Amino acid sequence: MRCNVEITELTEEAMVSVENLNVILGKKQIVHNVSFKVKKGEIIGMFGISGAGKTTIIRVLTCQIEKKNWTGNVLVTGLTPSKKTNYSKILSNIGYVPQLELLNLYFELNPMVNVEVFTSTYGMDKKAAKATAEKLFNILDIPKDTWKKRVKKMSGGEKKRLSMAIGLIHNPKVLFLDEPTTGVDASKRYDILSYLKKLNQQLNTTMFIITHDLEAALICDKTAILREGKLLEFDIPQSLINSLPSKGLVARISIESLNQKIINMIQKYPSIKKVLRVGNETIEVLMDDFEENLSKFMKFLFDNEFKVISMSRDIANFRRYFQIRIQEEEEKELGQNQIELMSDGGSQY
């Protein structure tokens, strides 16, 4: 498994560059030595559970945390948020789509009036703003018969897409989206992601997706995995999956009366690298030299009279990689804690 995050040299294409970012709020360090670079037109997914540091990093990039609370070298569209004199220029270069639409939409007004209110803060020409809005509304399939109806009458998906349009109305170089699929029906999540990819391809806008939704990795050029303020990985999703044993090939096996004792026995088999329980009676197994060792492993199961219900082959997705990577970090931390406890105990004698 990969552990080191490589930082390449800053180029003219870079929209965002973060080097050795540390953030301390109050007496607590929230972000630890984070570094990454984002090129123009890339979609970046920032993944991690609550408290991972995703939002704090974005708050630095969007000028919401003063320099006295962070250290490191940060550039957003070529400007550093360490200087307050750069704030207005940075903010004019970026867009933001909040998790909750009520934070950037006026529900009692219609979409076009929302556009007028928002663009007035940027001093945009009304005619040009309307033309841009119509272009974005069409790309996002916001029905024309809703353009002059109150926002509160729109569906959840339409509100979400309108919020995206508002975030893009001033043609920002970088768009930050906070949980863009939250609050949308499961059946519509992929639609939202498809619209984001469509916008990215047509407008070449650099995008940051801050989310718990691991399916968002499907449209990302690179994914950042964060845990407790540390950046564990920053790379192309498929490259991360390829770093797994046998490039992510997995055997999905259903075993009758599956329990932890059976899982422990399977984990001890020589070629097995990872065993993940993915259902009441189902595990996914990663192993070295998958093609050579799969048949031997299945023979081991039958020889030990495990009641195999079914077996199929698959390739791990980003969700599975994320689960494995976080699990590895937790196991490493647990091992370090145990060593420290033993060391502390030993020092008493």
C-alpha positions as a Python dict, from the first residue, in 0.01 Angstrom:
ca = {
    (1, 'M'): (0, 0, 0),
    (2, 'R'): (116, 355, -73),
    (3, 'C'): (174, 586, 218),
    (4, 'N'): (362, 885, 79),
    (5, 'V'): (193, 1175, -99),
    (6, 'E'): (417, 1318, -370),
    (7, 'I'): (405, 1690, -445),
    (8, 'T'): (497, 1795, -796),
    (9, 'E'): (642, 2132, -890),
    (10, 'L'): (393, 2420, -927),
    (11, 'T'): (314, 2499, -1289),
    (12, 'E'): (123, 2776, -1463),
    (13, 'E'): (-173, 2537, -1488),
    (14, 'A'): (-208, 2508, -1109),
    (15, 'M'): (-532, 2652, -974),
    (16, 'V'): (-464, 2555, -613),
    (17, 'S'): (-135, 2473, -443),
    (18, 'V'): (-112, 2369, -78),
    (19, 'E'): (223, 2296, 84),
    (20, 'N'): (279, 2193, 446),
    (21, 'L'): (-54, 2333, 568),
    (22, 'N'): (-107, 2320, 945),
    (23, 'V'): (-417, 2466, 1110),
    (24, 'I'): (-457, 2530, 1482),
    (25, 'L'): (-789, 2653, 1616),
    (26, 'G'): (-786, 2736, 1985),
    (27, 'K'): (-543, 2487, 2136),
    (28, 'K'): (-624, 2204, 1896),
    (29, 'Q'): (-437, 2121, 1577),
    (30, 'I'): (-702, 2042, 1315),
    (31, 'V'): (-486, 1995, 1003),
    (32, 'H'): (-142, 1833, 1002),
    (33, 'N'): (117, 1910, 733),
    (34, 'V'): (-113, 1870, 431),
    (35, 'S'): (24, 1920, 78),
    (36, 'F'): (-137, 1882, -267),
    (37, 'K'): (-164, 2057, -602),
    (38, 'V'): (-463, 2093, -834),
    (39, 'K'): (-444, 2171, -1205),
    (40, 'K'): (-688, 2376, -1408),
    (41, 'G'): (-1000, 2179, -1502),
    (42, 'E'): (-951, 1895, -1252),
    (43, 'I'): (-1229, 1762, -1030),
    (44, 'I'): (-1098, 1686, -681),
    (45, 'G'): (-1292, 1474, -434),
    (46, 'M'): (-1215, 1532, -66),
    (47, 'F'): (-1325, 1229, 136),
    (48, 'G'): (-1324, 1153, 506),
    (49, 'I'): (-1556, 1110, 801),
    (50, 'S'): (-1660, 1407, 1016),
    (51, 'G'): (-1356, 1562, 1181),
    (52, 'A'): (-1119, 1454, 904),
    (53, 'G'): (-1024, 1815, 826),
    (54, 'K'): (-1196, 1855, 487),
    (55, 'T'): (-1400, 2163, 575),
    (56, 'T'): (-1112, 2328, 760),
    (57, 'I'): (-885, 2301, 455),
    (58, 'I'): (-1157, 2449, 234),
    (59, 'R'): (-1208, 2733, 484),
    (60, 'V'): (-839, 2822, 446),
    (61, 'L'): (-869, 2815, 65),
    (62, 'T'): (-1180, 3034, 74),
    (63, 'C'): (-1033, 3299, 308),
    (64, 'Q'): (-1248, 3201, 608),
    (65, 'I'): (-958, 3136, 847),
    (66, 'E'): (-709, 3410, 928),
    (67, 'K'): (-338, 3352, 872),
    (68, 'K'): (-267, 3366, 1246),
    (69, 'N'): (-439, 3026, 1272),
    (70, 'W'): (-246, 2846, 999),
    (71, 'T'): (103, 2798, 859),
    (72, 'G'): (226, 2678, 521),
    (73, 'N'): (232, 2798, 162),
    (74, 'V'): (-110, 2824, 0),
    (75, 'L'): (-205, 2964, -340),
    (76, 'V'): (-558, 2989, -480),
    (77, 'T'): (-572, 3104, -844),
    (78, 'G'): (-217, 3229, -799),
    (79, 'L'): (-295, 3437, -488),
    (80, 'T'): (-221, 3362, -125),
    (81, 'P'): (-503, 3382, 133),
    (82, 'S'): (-237, 3469, 391),
    (83, 'K'): (-284, 3836, 290),
    (84, 'K'): (-618, 4000, 359),
    (85, 'T'): (-556, 4234, 64),
    (86, 'N'): (-600, 3928, -162),
    (87, 'Y'): (-934, 3821, -17),
    (88, 'S'): (-1161, 4013, -256),
    (89, 'K'): (-971, 3897, -564),
    (90, 'I'): (-965, 3533, -448),
    (91, 'L'): (-1336, 3542, -367),
    (92, 'S'): (-1414, 3684, -711),
    (93, 'N'): (-1217, 3394, -865),
    (94, 'I'): (-1400, 3119, -678),
    (95, 'G'): (-1756, 2993, -640),
    (96, 'Y'): (-1917, 2811, -350),
    (97, 'V'): (-2219, 2579, -341),
    (98, 'P'): (-2326, 2514, 21),
    (99, 'Q'): (-2471, 2186, 145),
    (100, 'L'): (-2806, 2352, 219),
    (101, 'E'): (-2966, 2548, -65),
    (102, 'L'): (-3135, 2787, 176),
    (103, 'L'): (-2790, 2934, 243),
    (104, 'N'): (-2750, 3073, -110),
    (105, 'L'): (-3105, 3077, -252),
    (106, 'Y'): (-3402, 3300, -178),
    (107, 'F'): (-3694, 3058, -176),
    (108, 'E'): (-3961, 3327, -213),
    (109, 'L'): (-3801, 3460, -534),
    (110, 'N'): (-3782, 3295, -875),
    (111, 'P'): (-3453, 3161, -1021),
    (112, 'M'): (-3397, 3462, -1247),
    (113, 'V'): (-3443, 3711, -963),
    (114, 'N'): (-3205, 3499, -754),
    (115, 'V'): (-2951, 3544, -1034),
    (116, 'E'): (-3005, 3921, -1035),
    (117, 'V'): (-2957, 3946, -658),
    (118, 'F'): (-2640, 3737, -663),
    (119, 'T'): (-2478, 3900, -968),
    (120, 'S'): (-2545, 4248, -834),
    (121, 'T'): (-2282, 4182, -567),
    (122, 'Y'): (-2029, 4127, -846),
    (123, 'G'): (-2139, 4429, -1045),
    (124, 'M'): (-2223, 4209, -1343),
    (125, 'D'): (-2418, 4347, -1637),
    (126, 'K'): (-2782, 4233, -1606),
    (127, 'K'): (-2809, 4131, -1971),
    (128, 'A'): (-2485, 3933, -1960),
    (129, 'A'): (-2587, 3772, -1629),
    (130, 'K'): (-2921, 3664, -1774),
    (131, 'A'): (-2753, 3511, -2080),
    (132, 'T'): (-2506, 3323, -1857),
    (133, 'A'): (-2790, 3202, -1634),
    (134, 'E'): (-2989, 3072, -1930),
    (135, 'K'): (-2681, 2885, -2056),
    (136, 'L'): (-2625, 2725, -1714),
    (137, 'F'): (-2995, 2647, -1666),
    (138, 'N'): (-2997, 2467, -2000),
    (139, 'I'): (-2681, 2268, -1923),
    (140, 'L'): (-2831, 2168, -1588),
    (141, 'D'): (-3173, 2083, -1734),
    (142, 'I'): (-3358, 2328, -1511),
    (143, 'P'): (-3704, 2335, -1675),
    (144, 'K'): (-3783, 2662, -1848),
    (145, 'D'): (-4130, 2674, -1691),
    (146, 'T'): (-3964, 2705, -1347),
    (147, 'W'): (-3742, 3002, -1432),
    (148, 'K'): (-4005, 3254, -1324),
    (149, 'K'): (-4170, 3052, -1047),
    (150, 'R'): (-4076, 3078, -682),
    (151, 'V'): (-3783, 2856, -584),
    (152, 'K'): (-3982, 2692, -304),
    (153, 'K'): (-4204, 2533, -573),
    (154, 'M'): (-3905, 2355, -732),
    (155, 'S'): (-3815, 1991, -660),
    (156, 'G'): (-3515, 1903, -441),
    (157, 'G'): (-3303, 1813, -744),
    (158, 'E'): (-3398, 2136, -924),
    (159, 'K'): (-3303, 2344, -619),
    (160, 'K'): (-2968, 2165, -600),
    (161, 'R'): (-2899, 2235, -968),
    (162, 'L'): (-3006, 2598, -930),
    (163, 'S'): (-2765, 2632, -638),
    (164, 'M'): (-2487, 2503, -867),
    (165, 'A'): (-2583, 2754, -1135),
    (166, 'I'): (-2571, 3040, -882),
    (167, 'G'): (-2224, 2926, -772),
    (168, 'L'): (-2107, 2937, -1134),
    (169, 'I'): (-2286, 3251, -1251),
    (170, 'H'): (-1976, 3475, -1226),
    (171, 'N'): (-1762, 3222, -1415),
    (172, 'P'): (-1528, 3131, -1126),
    (173, 'K'): (-1197, 2959, -1190),
    (174, 'V'): (-1255, 2721, -896),
    (175, 'L'): (-1588, 2592, -764),
    (176, 'F'): (-1620, 2445, -414),
    (177, 'L'): (-1918, 2213, -354),
    (178, 'D'): (-2010, 2109, -1),
    (179, 'E'): (-2191, 1772, 2),
    (180, 'P'): (-2360, 1824, -339),
    (181, 'T'): (-2554, 1496, -322),
    (182, 'T'): (-2685, 1540, 34),
    (183, 'G'): (-3061, 1582, 56),
    (184, 'V'): (-3116, 1436, -290),
    (185, 'D'): (-3304, 1108, -344),
    (186, 'A'): (-3069, 813, -390),
    (187, 'S'): (-3194, 773, -747),
    (188, 'K'): (-3093, 1134, -823),
    (189, 'R'): (-2742, 1125, -677),
    (190, 'Y'): (-2588, 1000, -998),
    (191, 'D'): (-2778, 1266, -1192),
    (192, 'I'): (-2618, 1539, -980),
    (193, 'L'): (-2272, 1388, -1032),
    (194, 'S'): (-2336, 1364, -1407),
    (195, 'Y'): (-2433, 1731, -1417),
    (196, 'L'): (-2114, 1826, -1234),
    (197, 'K'): (-1906, 1632, -1486),
    (198, 'K'): (-2098, 1794, -1770),
    (199, 'L'): (-2033, 2141, -1627),
    (200, 'N'): (-1666, 2061, -1579),
    (201, 'Q'): (-1627, 1940, -1937),
    (202, 'Q'): (-1813, 2231, -2094),
    (203, 'L'): (-1677, 2513, -1877),
    (204, 'N'): (-1337, 2366, -1779),
    (205, 'T'): (-1402, 2479, -1421),
    (206, 'T'): (-1177, 2335, -1151),
    (207, 'M'): (-1397, 2173, -885),
    (208, 'F'): (-1358, 2061, -524),
    (209, 'I'): (-1624, 1817, -402),
    (210, 'I'): (-1626, 1794, -21),
    (211, 'T'): (-1831, 1487, 63),
    (212, 'H'): (-1901, 1168, 257),
    (213, 'D'): (-2049, 1019, -60),
    (214, 'L'): (-1779, 783, -188),
    (215, 'E'): (-1965, 736, -518),
    (216, 'A'): (-1854, 1089, -608),
    (217, 'A'): (-1512, 940, -685),
    (218, 'L'): (-1665, 817, -1012),
    (219, 'I'): (-1632, 1167, -1163),
    (220, 'C'): (-1312, 1277, -988),
    (221, 'D'): (-975, 1319, -1156),
    (222, 'K'): (-806, 1289, -818),
    (223, 'T'): (-922, 1192, -472),
    (224, 'A'): (-795, 1312, -135),
    (225, 'I'): (-845, 1080, 162),
    (226, 'L'): (-825, 1253, 498),
    (227, 'R'): (-832, 1118, 851),
    (228, 'E'): (-794, 1321, 1169),
    (229, 'G'): (-647, 1616, 981),
    (230, 'K'): (-389, 1414, 791),
    (231, 'L'): (-384, 1358, 416),
    (232, 'L'): (-343, 983, 366),
    (233, 'E'): (-366, 978, -13),
    (234, 'F'): (-400, 1219, -305),
    (235, 'D'): (-408, 1050, -643),
    (236, 'I'): (-613, 927, -938),
    (237, 'P'): (-881, 689, -801),
    (238, 'Q'): (-783, 404, -1033),
    (239, 'S'): (-416, 439, -935),
    (240, 'L'): (-514, 396, -571),
    (241, 'I'): (-720, 87, -653),
    (242, 'N'): (-431, -53, -860),
    (243, 'S'): (-205, -25, -554),
    (244, 'L'): (-409, -296, -380),
    (245, 'P'): (-289, -659, -393),
    (246, 'S'): (-331, -803, -745),
    (247, 'K'): (-438, -454, -862),
    (248, 'G'): (-764, -472, -673),
    (249, 'L'): (-895, -808, -791),
    (250, 'V'): (-1127, -950, -524),
    (251, 'A'): (-1306, -1279, -461),
    (252, 'R'): (-1657, -1224, -322),
    (253, 'I'): (-1752, -1535, -127),
    (254, 'S'): (-2072, -1622, 57),
    (255, 'I'): (-2029, -1876, 337),
    (256, 'E'): (-2312, -2030, 536),
    (257, 'S'): (-2306, -1943, 908),
    (258, 'L'): (-2018, -1700, 857),
    (259, 'N'): (-1869, -1584, 1187),
    (260, 'Q'): (-1553, -1418, 1319),
    (261, 'K'): (-1384, -1753, 1386),
    (262, 'I'): (-1416, -1846, 1018),
    (263, 'I'): (-1290, -1502, 913),
    (264, 'N'): (-987, -1535, 1142),
    (265, 'M'): (-902, -1873, 989),
    (266, 'I'): (-928, -1731, 638),
    (267, 'Q'): (-706, -1436, 731),
    (268, 'K'): (-428, -1681, 827),
    (269, 'Y'): (-420, -1841, 481),
    (270, 'P'): (-72, -1761, 336),
    (271, 'S'): (-164, -1560, 23),
    (272, 'I'): (-453, -1366, 180),
    (273, 'K'): (-382, -996, 237),
    (274, 'K'): (-723, -858, 334),
    (275, 'V'): (-1059, -1003, 437),
    (276, 'L'): (-1354, -764, 449),
    (277, 'R'): (-1698, -857, 574),
    (278, 'V'): (-1949, -701, 333),
    (279, 'G'): (-2268, -881, 437),
    (280, 'N'): (-2412, -1124, 692),
    (281, 'E'): (-2266, -1421, 508),
    (282, 'T'): (-2038, -1253, 255),
    (283, 'I'): (-1672, -1155, 254),
    (284, 'E'): (-1442, -996, -1),
    (285, 'V'): (-1091, -1133, -15),
    (286, 'L'): (-778, -971, -159),
    (287, 'M'): (-474, -1189, -216),
    (288, 'D'): (-132, -1189, -376),
    (289, 'D'): (-106, -1346, -726),
    (290, 'F'): (-484, -1367, -754),
    (291, 'E'): (-501, -1581, -1068),
    (292, 'E'): (-256, -1837, -934),
    (293, 'N'): (-382, -1854, -577),
    (294, 'L'): (-762, -1832, -612),
    (295, 'S'): (-813, -2198, -699),
    (296, 'K'): (-578, -2306, -419),
    (297, 'F'): (-766, -2089, -172),
    (298, 'M'): (-1103, -2230, -280),
    (299, 'K'): (-966, -2580, -233),
    (300, 'F'): (-862, -2479, 119),
    (301, 'L'): (-1220, -2369, 193),
    (302, 'F'): (-1370, -2695, 66),
    (303, 'D'): (-1105, -2908, 241),
    (304, 'N'): (-1194, -2739, 569),
    (305, 'E'): (-1565, -2803, 503),
    (306, 'F'): (-1668, -2440, 491),
    (307, 'K'): (-2015, -2429, 334),
    (308, 'V'): (-1950, -2203, 35),
    (309, 'I'): (-2279, -2075, -108),
    (310, 'S'): (-2133, -1876, -397),
    (311, 'M'): (-1813, -1719, -527),
    (312, 'S'): (-1762, -1442, -783),
    (313, 'R'): (-1472, -1233, -906),
    (314, 'D'): (-1471, -856, -915),
    (315, 'I'): (-1247, -550, -903),
    (316, 'A'): (-1246, -330, -594),
    (317, 'N'): (-1407, 11, -630),
    (318, 'F'): (-1304, 335, -458),
    (319, 'R'): (-1545, 269, -172),
    (320, 'R'): (-1361, -54, -94),
    (321, 'Y'): (-1020, 114, -125),
    (322, 'F'): (-1130, 389, 114),
    (323, 'Q'): (-1250, 129, 366),
    (324, 'I'): (-921, -61, 346),
    (325, 'R'): (-706, 251, 371),
    (326, 'I'): (-887, 385, 677),
    (327, 'Q'): (-880, 39, 836),
    (328, 'E'): (-503, 21, 784),
    (329, 'E'): (-456, 356, 953),
    (330, 'E'): (-674, 252, 1249),
    (331, 'E'): (-479, -74, 1288),
    (332, 'K'): (-148, 114, 1275),
    (333, 'E'): (-270, 359, 1538),
    (334, 'L'): (-395, 74, 1759),
    (335, 'G'): (-57, -98, 1733),
    (336, 'Q'): (127, 221, 1828),
    (337, 'N'): (-103, 273, 2127),
    (338, 'Q'): (-39, -83, 2246),
    (339, 'I'): (338, -32, 2217),
    (340, 'E'): (311, 292, 2418),
    (341, 'L'): (103, 119, 2686),
    (342, 'M'): (355, -163, 2715),
    (343, 'S'): (638, 90, 2729),
    (344, 'D'): (464, 291, 3001),
    (345, 'G'): (387, -25, 3197),
    (346, 'G'): (744, -148, 3169),
    (347, 'S'): (887, 182, 3293),
    (348, 'Q'): (716, 133, 3629),
    (349, 'Y'): (938, -161, 3722),
}
